[in-house]
Amino acid sequence: MSGLYQLSRTSNLLSTKIRLRPKSQRVSSGCTTSKYNTQWASYVAGAAMHLNLAFQGRADQVTKRFVYKLPWLESVKDSILYTNLQRRCMLFAIPLEVPTNNMVKLPETFAAIPRQEFLLGPSPIHLLPRMTADLGGQVKIYAKRDDVSSGLAYGGNKTRKLEYLAADAVDQGCDTLVSIGGIQSNHTRQVAAVAARMGLKCGLVQEKWVEWADPGYEKVGNIQLSYLMGADVRIEKMTSFGIEHKDTLRALTKEYEAKGQKPYYIPAGASDHPLGGLGFARWAFEVREQEQEQGVTFDYIFVCAVTGSTMAGIVAGFKLIEKLYPDEPRKKIIGIDGSATPEKTRAQVLRIARGTAEKIGLKADDITEADVVLDERYHAGTYGVPDKQTWEAIEYGAKMDAFITDPVYEGKSLAGLLGYVRNGEIKTGNILYAHLGGQLALNAYSQLGHVE
């Protein structure tokens, strides 16, 4: 049958057989016949290999279940064929997912690094129109929304980072993800979400980094979801906030190893890790493509920095873009410190950016100290504790554009952005605000709007 592709399962698994002649625009199955374009036809042809592997029993070594994302499914999701595929896959515990376009053009060295897909696609970019107008209109303010880019437990910036760490965990044959954060850590909640999606165990150390007198602080928000997703949550006594590696996490890792498990160690924020900056280096390439699609060029990027790999990845990613496309205008990346330990954060951002650079096709010394701009005027003096300007920024964004930020990270970086525009430090141009998520923590700060 020269030139004929078959996407089929034996009759005991799948009652439909798809037949496709590669140059034809007609696709037939036992249930339906539809006309699609040639691009769709090529997707089906390319998917044949993946289906055949799946149906022959090739399963993920760790999760012991099939996980396949097939781009051609989008074209048939309303058909009888899709319904039948869905029904059959459910019987055999094969998740059938219709992804959005999650492809970003990367240099070969970067693209070759293994990555699990947890995002629904490139995180959207949109204008904040009322905020822009209220601030005079000379500076246009856009947001890139990593808070809505994933279907995993409300997502956030750590999900993007964990795509690379999760792939590494699978390659190492690990069965447990272990990590650490504060009580209201967005990061640990996202680690729990990734573990749940992958069918792995999860152990979390939640240290009391923040003194906050809210009755729900240790019960609601991020930590509540971590419990719901089945994580083994260990609440530790009051300890000081710090971005360094913690003995409590090392101890939990050793405990699991003693029980015969194979844990994968993830430091706070998924940051001080060899792969920690890759997710946001990829983010930079998303931004470049979205600029071309939307016909806009961003002059400034604002991002909150605490454990450092989000900003570090952005710095490394745009440095690579500068090298590849030297005629394109450069961006000024402005980090707003949320750690209240700016010297440590600045040093960690630089170190992670240089390590990331080496992995994606640059040299470490391509990243200089001048590339790490970290403003320490908006951290409120303590990690996790908002001040008046933080609250005002949160309320301003909410009232202007229903743009919800949190008291730990995004409220502080938004306060920084507003300060730059209102003080005349930025007078014209386009600002891209990196929204990293975190809104779930608002539940633990019920005094919002009542702090003088």
ROLOMI-113254 format. One record per residue (C-alpha): residue number from 1; chain; x, z, y. Coordinates in Angstrom, 1 decimal. Layout:
N
NUM A X Z Y;
...
***
This chain:
452
1 A 0.0 0.0 0.0;
2 A 2.5 -1.2 2.6;
3 A 1.9 0.1 6.1;
4 A -0.9 2.5 5.0;
5 A -0.6 6.2 5.8;
6 A -2.7 8.7 3.9;
7 A -3.5 12.2 5.2;
8 A -5.2 13.8 2.2;
9 A -5.5 16.8 0.1;
10 A -6.5 16.6 -3.5;
11 A -10.2 16.7 -4.1;
12 A -10.2 20.4 -4.9;
13 A -9.0 21.2 -1.4;
14 A -10.2 18.5 1.0;
15 A -13.1 16.2 0.5;
16 A -12.0 13.7 3.1;
17 A -9.2 11.3 3.0;
18 A -8.0 9.7 6.3;
19 A -6.7 6.2 6.1;
20 A -4.9 4.6 8.9;
21 A -3.1 1.3 9.4;
22 A -0.5 2.1 12.0;
23 A -1.2 -0.9 14.4;
24 A -5.0 -0.6 14.0;
25 A -7.3 1.2 16.4;
26 A -9.8 2.0 13.8;
27 A -9.5 5.2 11.8;
28 A -11.8 6.0 8.9;
29 A -12.6 8.9 6.7;
30 A -15.2 9.7 4.2;
31 A -17.3 11.3 6.9;
32 A -16.9 9.3 10.1;
33 A -15.5 6.2 11.6;
34 A -14.4 6.2 15.2;
35 A -12.4 3.9 17.6;
36 A -9.4 5.5 19.4;
37 A -6.5 4.1 21.2;
38 A -3.1 3.2 19.8;
39 A -1.5 6.4 21.0;
40 A -4.0 8.5 19.0;
41 A -3.2 6.3 16.0;
42 A 0.5 7.1 16.3;
43 A -0.3 10.8 16.5;
44 A -2.2 10.6 13.2;
45 A 0.6 8.7 11.6;
46 A 3.1 11.3 12.7;
47 A 0.9 14.1 11.5;
48 A 0.9 12.7 7.9;
49 A 4.2 14.4 7.1;
50 A 3.1 17.8 8.4;
51 A -0.2 17.7 6.5;
52 A 1.5 16.6 3.3;
53 A 4.0 19.4 3.6;
54 A 1.3 21.9 4.3;
55 A -0.8 20.8 1.3;
56 A 2.2 20.9 -1.0;
57 A 2.5 24.6 -0.4;
58 A 5.3 24.8 2.2;
59 A 4.5 28.1 3.9;
60 A 6.3 30.2 6.5;
61 A 8.7 32.5 4.7;
62 A 7.6 35.6 6.7;
63 A 4.0 35.2 7.3;
64 A 3.1 33.8 3.9;
65 A 0.5 31.5 5.5;
66 A 0.4 28.1 6.9;
67 A 0.6 27.6 10.7;
68 A 0.4 24.0 11.9;
69 A -0.4 22.6 15.3;
70 A -1.5 19.0 15.0;
71 A -1.7 17.0 18.3;
72 A -4.2 14.5 16.9;
73 A -6.8 17.1 16.3;
74 A -7.8 17.1 20.0;
75 A -9.2 13.6 19.6;
76 A -11.5 14.5 16.7;
77 A -12.5 18.1 17.5;
78 A -16.2 17.2 17.9;
79 A -16.4 15.1 14.7;
80 A -17.5 15.8 11.2;
81 A -13.9 15.3 10.1;
82 A -12.7 18.2 12.2;
83 A -15.5 20.4 11.0;
84 A -14.6 19.6 7.4;
85 A -10.9 20.2 8.0;
86 A -11.7 23.5 9.7;
87 A -13.9 24.7 6.8;
88 A -11.3 23.8 4.2;
89 A -8.4 25.3 6.0;
90 A -10.4 28.6 6.4;
91 A -10.9 28.7 2.7;
92 A -7.1 28.5 2.2;
93 A -6.1 30.7 5.1;
94 A -4.6 27.8 7.1;
95 A -5.1 28.3 10.8;
96 A -6.3 25.0 12.3;
97 A -5.4 24.9 16.0;
98 A -6.0 22.3 18.7;
99 A -3.2 22.7 21.2;
100 A -3.0 21.4 24.7;
101 A 0.0 19.4 25.8;
102 A 2.8 21.9 25.5;
103 A 5.6 19.3 25.7;
104 A 8.2 19.6 28.4;
105 A 11.1 17.1 28.7;
106 A 14.3 19.1 28.2;
107 A 17.9 18.0 27.8;
108 A 18.9 17.6 24.1;
109 A 21.0 20.8 23.9;
110 A 18.2 22.9 25.3;
111 A 15.4 21.1 23.3;
112 A 17.2 21.8 20.1;
113 A 16.9 25.6 20.3;
114 A 14.2 26.8 17.9;
115 A 11.0 28.0 19.5;
116 A 7.6 29.3 18.3;
117 A 4.6 28.1 20.3;
118 A 2.5 30.9 21.7;
119 A 1.5 29.3 25.0;
120 A -1.5 27.1 25.5;
121 A 0.6 24.7 27.5;
122 A 2.4 24.7 30.8;
123 A 1.1 27.6 32.9;
124 A -1.1 26.2 35.7;
125 A -0.1 25.9 39.3;
126 A -2.7 26.1 42.1;
127 A -2.9 26.6 45.8;
128 A -4.0 30.0 47.2;
129 A -6.1 28.4 50.0;
130 A -7.5 31.4 51.9;
131 A -4.2 33.3 51.8;
132 A -2.5 30.2 53.1;
133 A -4.9 29.8 55.9;
134 A -4.9 33.4 56.9;
135 A -1.1 33.5 57.1;
136 A -1.2 30.6 59.6;
137 A -1.2 27.5 57.4;
138 A 2.4 26.5 58.1;
139 A 3.5 28.0 54.8;
140 A 1.5 26.9 51.8;
141 A 1.3 29.4 49.0;
142 A 1.0 28.4 45.4;
143 A 0.9 30.4 42.2;
144 A 2.2 29.6 38.7;
145 A 0.0 31.6 36.4;
146 A 1.8 32.9 33.4;
147 A -1.0 35.6 33.3;
148 A -3.4 32.9 31.9;
149 A -1.0 30.8 29.8;
150 A -1.6 32.3 26.4;
151 A -4.5 33.3 24.2;
152 A -2.5 36.3 22.9;
153 A -3.9 39.5 24.2;
154 A -4.0 38.4 27.9;
155 A -0.5 37.0 27.7;
156 A 2.1 37.4 30.5;
157 A 5.7 36.5 31.1;
158 A 7.1 38.2 28.0;
159 A 5.1 35.9 25.7;
160 A 7.1 32.9 27.1;
161 A 10.3 34.8 26.4;
162 A 9.2 35.8 22.9;
163 A 8.7 32.2 21.8;
164 A 12.4 32.0 21.3;
165 A 13.0 35.5 20.0;
166 A 10.2 35.1 17.4;
167 A 11.7 31.9 16.1;
168 A 15.0 33.7 15.7;
169 A 13.2 36.6 13.9;
170 A 11.7 34.1 11.5;
171 A 15.1 32.4 10.9;
172 A 16.6 35.8 10.0;
173 A 13.7 36.6 7.6;
174 A 12.6 39.7 9.5;
175 A 9.3 41.4 8.7;
176 A 9.0 43.8 11.6;
177 A 9.3 43.5 15.4;
178 A 10.6 46.6 17.2;
179 A 10.8 47.1 20.9;
180 A 10.5 49.6 23.8;
181 A 8.9 50.0 27.2;
182 A 7.1 52.5 29.3;
183 A 3.6 53.8 28.5;
184 A 1.9 50.9 30.4;
185 A 4.5 48.3 29.3;
186 A 3.2 44.7 29.4;
187 A 6.2 43.8 27.3;
188 A 5.4 46.0 24.3;
189 A 1.8 44.9 24.4;
190 A 3.0 41.3 24.1;
191 A 5.4 42.1 21.3;
192 A 2.4 43.6 19.4;
193 A 0.4 40.5 20.1;
194 A 3.2 38.2 18.8;
195 A 3.6 40.3 15.7;
196 A -0.2 40.2 15.0;
197 A -0.2 36.4 15.4;
198 A 2.7 36.0 13.1;
199 A 1.5 38.5 10.5;
200 A 4.5 40.8 11.0;
201 A 4.7 44.6 11.4;
202 A 5.4 46.0 14.8;
203 A 7.0 49.3 15.9;
204 A 6.9 50.3 19.6;
205 A 8.7 53.1 21.4;
206 A 6.7 54.0 24.6;
207 A 8.7 56.2 26.8;
208 A 7.3 58.1 29.7;
209 A 9.1 56.4 32.5;
210 A 6.5 56.9 35.2;
211 A 5.0 60.1 36.6;
212 A 1.5 59.1 37.4;
213 A -1.4 61.6 37.4;
214 A -4.2 59.4 36.2;
215 A -6.3 60.8 33.3;
216 A -6.4 57.4 31.5;
217 A -2.7 56.5 32.0;
218 A -1.7 57.1 28.4;
219 A -5.0 55.9 26.9;
220 A -6.1 52.6 28.5;
221 A -4.7 49.3 29.5;
222 A -1.6 47.9 27.7;
223 A -1.1 50.8 25.3;
224 A -4.7 50.6 24.2;
225 A -4.3 47.0 23.1;
226 A -1.1 47.7 21.3;
227 A -2.9 50.3 19.2;
228 A -5.8 47.8 18.6;
229 A -3.4 45.2 17.4;
230 A -2.0 47.5 14.7;
231 A 1.3 48.5 16.2;
232 A 3.1 51.7 15.1;
233 A 3.2 53.3 18.6;
234 A 5.7 56.2 19.1;
235 A 5.2 58.0 22.4;
236 A 8.3 59.7 23.6;
237 A 8.8 62.6 26.0;
238 A 9.5 62.0 29.6;
239 A 12.7 60.1 30.1;
240 A 14.1 58.3 33.1;
241 A 13.5 54.6 33.6;
242 A 16.4 52.4 32.8;
243 A 17.1 48.8 31.8;
244 A 19.8 49.7 29.4;
245 A 19.5 49.8 25.6;
246 A 17.9 53.0 24.5;
247 A 18.8 55.4 21.7;
248 A 15.1 55.9 20.8;
249 A 14.8 52.2 19.9;
250 A 18.0 52.2 17.9;
251 A 16.6 55.2 16.0;
252 A 13.3 53.5 15.2;
253 A 15.2 50.4 14.0;
254 A 17.3 52.5 11.6;
255 A 14.2 54.3 10.4;
256 A 12.5 51.0 9.4;
257 A 15.8 49.8 7.8;
258 A 15.9 53.0 5.7;
259 A 12.4 52.2 4.4;
260 A 13.5 48.8 3.2;
261 A 12.0 46.8 6.1;
262 A 13.9 44.2 8.0;
263 A 13.3 44.9 11.7;
264 A 14.1 42.5 14.6;
265 A 15.4 44.4 17.6;
266 A 14.0 43.4 21.0;
267 A 15.3 45.3 24.0;
268 A 13.1 46.3 27.0;
269 A 11.5 43.2 28.6;
270 A 13.0 41.0 25.9;
271 A 15.7 40.7 28.5;
272 A 19.2 41.9 27.5;
273 A 19.2 39.6 24.4;
274 A 21.1 36.4 23.8;
275 A 17.9 34.4 23.9;
276 A 16.1 36.4 26.6;
277 A 16.5 33.9 29.5;
278 A 15.5 30.7 27.6;
279 A 11.7 31.0 28.2;
280 A 12.0 31.0 31.9;
281 A 14.8 28.3 32.0;
282 A 12.1 26.2 30.3;
283 A 9.6 27.4 33.0;
284 A 11.9 25.7 35.6;
285 A 11.5 22.3 33.8;
286 A 7.7 22.9 33.7;
287 A 7.7 23.4 37.5;
288 A 9.6 20.2 38.0;
289 A 7.2 18.1 36.0;
290 A 4.2 19.8 37.7;
291 A 5.7 19.0 41.1;
292 A 5.7 15.4 40.1;
293 A 2.2 15.5 38.8;
294 A 0.8 17.3 41.8;
295 A 2.8 15.5 44.5;
296 A 4.3 18.7 45.9;
297 A 7.8 20.1 46.3;
298 A 8.4 23.9 46.3;
299 A 11.0 25.2 48.7;
300 A 10.9 28.8 47.7;
301 A 10.2 30.7 44.5;
302 A 9.2 34.3 44.5;
303 A 9.6 36.4 41.4;
304 A 9.6 40.1 40.5;
305 A 12.8 41.3 38.9;
306 A 13.2 44.5 36.8;
307 A 14.9 44.0 33.4;
308 A 16.1 40.7 34.7;
309 A 15.7 37.8 32.2;
310 A 12.7 36.2 34.0;
311 A 14.6 35.7 37.2;
312 A 17.8 34.9 35.3;
313 A 16.1 32.2 33.3;
314 A 14.6 30.7 36.4;
315 A 18.1 30.7 38.1;
316 A 19.7 29.1 35.1;
317 A 16.9 26.5 34.6;
318 A 17.0 25.3 38.1;
319 A 20.8 25.2 38.1;
320 A 20.6 22.8 35.2;
321 A 18.0 20.7 37.0;
322 A 20.4 20.6 40.0;
323 A 23.1 19.2 37.8;
324 A 20.9 16.7 36.1;
325 A 19.1 15.5 39.3;
326 A 21.5 16.1 42.1;
327 A 19.5 14.1 44.7;
328 A 16.5 16.3 44.4;
329 A 16.0 19.1 47.0;
330 A 17.2 22.5 45.9;
331 A 15.0 25.6 45.8;
332 A 15.7 29.1 47.1;
333 A 14.8 31.6 44.4;
334 A 14.0 35.0 45.9;
335 A 13.8 38.0 43.5;
336 A 11.8 41.0 44.6;
337 A 13.2 44.1 43.0;
338 A 10.7 46.3 41.2;
339 A 13.2 48.5 39.4;
340 A 14.4 50.7 42.3;
341 A 17.8 50.3 40.7;
342 A 18.7 47.0 42.4;
343 A 22.5 47.1 41.7;
344 A 21.9 47.4 38.0;
345 A 19.2 44.7 38.1;
346 A 21.3 42.3 40.1;
347 A 24.2 42.6 37.7;
348 A 21.9 42.1 34.7;
349 A 20.3 39.1 36.2;
350 A 23.7 37.5 36.8;
351 A 24.9 38.3 33.3;
352 A 21.8 37.0 31.6;
353 A 21.7 33.9 33.8;
354 A 25.3 33.1 32.8;
355 A 24.6 33.6 29.1;
356 A 21.5 31.4 29.3;
357 A 23.5 28.8 31.2;
358 A 25.9 28.5 28.3;
359 A 23.1 27.9 25.8;
360 A 21.3 25.2 27.7;
361 A 24.3 22.9 28.6;
362 A 26.0 24.6 31.6;
363 A 29.1 26.7 32.0;
364 A 28.8 30.4 32.7;
365 A 30.6 30.0 36.0;
366 A 28.1 27.5 37.2;
367 A 26.1 30.5 38.1;
368 A 27.5 32.5 41.0;
369 A 26.6 35.8 42.7;
370 A 25.1 33.8 45.5;
371 A 22.5 32.4 43.1;
372 A 21.1 35.9 42.6;
373 A 19.1 36.8 45.7;
374 A 17.4 40.2 45.1;
375 A 15.5 41.8 47.9;
376 A 15.2 45.6 47.6;
377 A 12.8 46.3 50.4;
378 A 9.7 46.4 48.3;
379 A 10.3 48.5 45.2;
380 A 8.6 51.6 46.7;
381 A 11.4 53.8 45.7;
382 A 10.5 54.3 42.1;
383 A 9.8 52.1 39.1;
384 A 6.1 52.0 38.2;
385 A 4.9 53.8 41.4;
386 A 3.2 51.8 44.1;
387 A 3.4 52.6 47.8;
388 A 1.1 51.7 50.7;
389 A 2.5 48.2 51.1;
390 A 2.0 47.6 47.4;
391 A -1.6 48.7 47.5;
392 A -2.2 46.6 50.6;
393 A -0.7 43.5 49.0;
394 A -2.9 44.0 45.9;
395 A -6.0 44.4 47.9;
396 A -5.1 41.5 50.2;
397 A -4.6 39.0 47.3;
398 A -7.8 40.2 45.6;
399 A -10.0 39.9 48.8;
400 A -8.5 36.6 49.9;
401 A -8.4 34.5 46.7;
402 A -9.6 36.8 43.9;
403 A -5.9 36.9 43.0;
404 A -5.3 40.0 41.0;
405 A -1.9 41.6 40.8;
406 A -0.7 45.0 39.4;
407 A 1.0 48.1 40.9;
408 A 4.2 47.9 38.8;
409 A 5.4 44.3 39.3;
410 A 3.2 41.7 40.9;
411 A 1.9 43.9 43.7;
412 A 5.5 44.5 44.8;
413 A 6.5 40.9 44.6;
414 A 3.4 39.8 46.5;
415 A 4.2 42.4 49.1;
416 A 7.6 40.8 49.4;
417 A 6.2 37.3 49.8;
418 A 3.7 38.5 52.5;
419 A 6.5 40.3 54.3;
420 A 8.7 37.1 54.4;
421 A 5.9 35.0 55.9;
422 A 4.5 37.7 58.3;
423 A 7.9 38.6 59.6;
424 A 8.9 35.0 60.2;
425 A 11.6 34.9 57.6;
426 A 9.9 31.9 56.2;
427 A 8.1 29.8 58.8;
428 A 7.3 26.5 57.1;
429 A 7.4 25.0 53.6;
430 A 5.9 25.5 50.2;
431 A 6.2 28.8 48.3;
432 A 5.6 29.1 44.6;
433 A 4.7 32.6 43.5;
434 A 5.5 33.4 39.8;
435 A 2.6 35.4 38.5;
436 A 3.9 37.2 35.5;
437 A 0.8 39.0 34.4;
438 A 0.4 42.8 34.3;
439 A -3.2 43.2 35.4;
440 A -4.1 45.4 32.4;
441 A -2.1 48.2 33.9;
442 A -4.7 48.4 36.7;
443 A -6.9 50.4 34.4;
444 A -4.3 53.2 34.4;
445 A -4.2 53.3 38.2;
446 A -7.8 54.1 39.0;
447 A -6.9 55.4 42.5;
448 A -6.4 51.8 43.7;
449 A -7.8 51.6 47.2;
450 A -7.8 55.4 47.7;
451 A -4.1 56.0 48.4;
452 A -3.2 56.8 52.0;
***
